[in-house]
């Protein structure tokens, strides 16, 4: 098999990969497109067969079921145990398989496209349901009560608010508001869904517990409730590395695996933040690095807590896909070193590090700096205070000339991650980085 280095092409040579690997066509959006196409096909086939509208009467039960199936899919695909299973399944592929298969399997973390498309599709089916209710009600052909109509309208209002705050630019600018709206409107929507489904079945004299809707709502409820059943306040040893970062040290429960994260909070009902877990070989527990990037992290650094809230289970993240490849190049900037560290320590896959950051010893401490050098002796550590910002694409390609990695994992900000992933993938190099879909 040819090595990646033998397949590199210059940026000036145009190829189909310049289009297919563009961020606007990333796998997240391809999955969303497939879900949308499937729903359009079901809608058209249902119209032609009379499944949705028969003798000018809207078949509300069937429409409601399709809406609920879409929303069930949207919620379950983001459930922590489902996420862990998806990563586990994708990483069963051995490194002896062709690179193109492993390249595709590594994109498993784009499953959020199914979540967003399922939520939007479910909302559109709810609009169709509400319109059908109104038309049937006006024509005197509907058993829907005023209660059912009111509950359905309230559900649409909740879904509309959640979708608006989930739009990329709005979510990025008002992330705290996005998180809270998703949580509280989501809980409200779940309650309304139970009441609306019971009401619509009562209107049509159908036993609710014998319907598919009952099973869907039960699955959704368990999925949403389960992380909160693990809510606990745990002791934490906080070591302030600098004015920029703090190291949190935990020692409770099982030691997490490399490539995972846990969610933390100082106020469980209002705000949660996930950080990469850093298990230390030879000892129990794990660490997390929190760098200053907003009010919440600033508060944590300025006043390190002795206890903090955690919930849910340890959840797989992007870098867990490293085991699909024989060698990995990690590229990180600033606090992006946090998610990379556990892989450098574990040494499950031969790796090389490029880390671009401001004054690494001053911001992250001399000990952490020495640990990185010890774990990755050939690491390229670029001090931006001394050298300015590097061209990470050029630096990555230069490193690949001597360290023949099969793939690159990028942990950085959104703009740089997307640029570097695109620059590498259009040259035929599998590259991965967070997609900021939550």
Helices and strands as residue ranges (DSSP letters): G 5-7, H 17-20, G 23-25, H 27-49, E 53-54, E 57-58, H 60-76, H 80-90, H 99-105, G 106-111, H 112-139, H 146-166, H 168-173, H 175-203, G 208-210, H 212-226, G 227-230, E 232-235, E 237-240, E 245-250, E 260-267, E 271-276, E 286-291, H 295-302, E 307-316, G 318-324, E 327-333, G 334-336, H 337-346, E 350-357, H 360-364, H 366-375, E 380-383, H 384-387, H 392-402, E 407-411, H 414-425, E 430-433
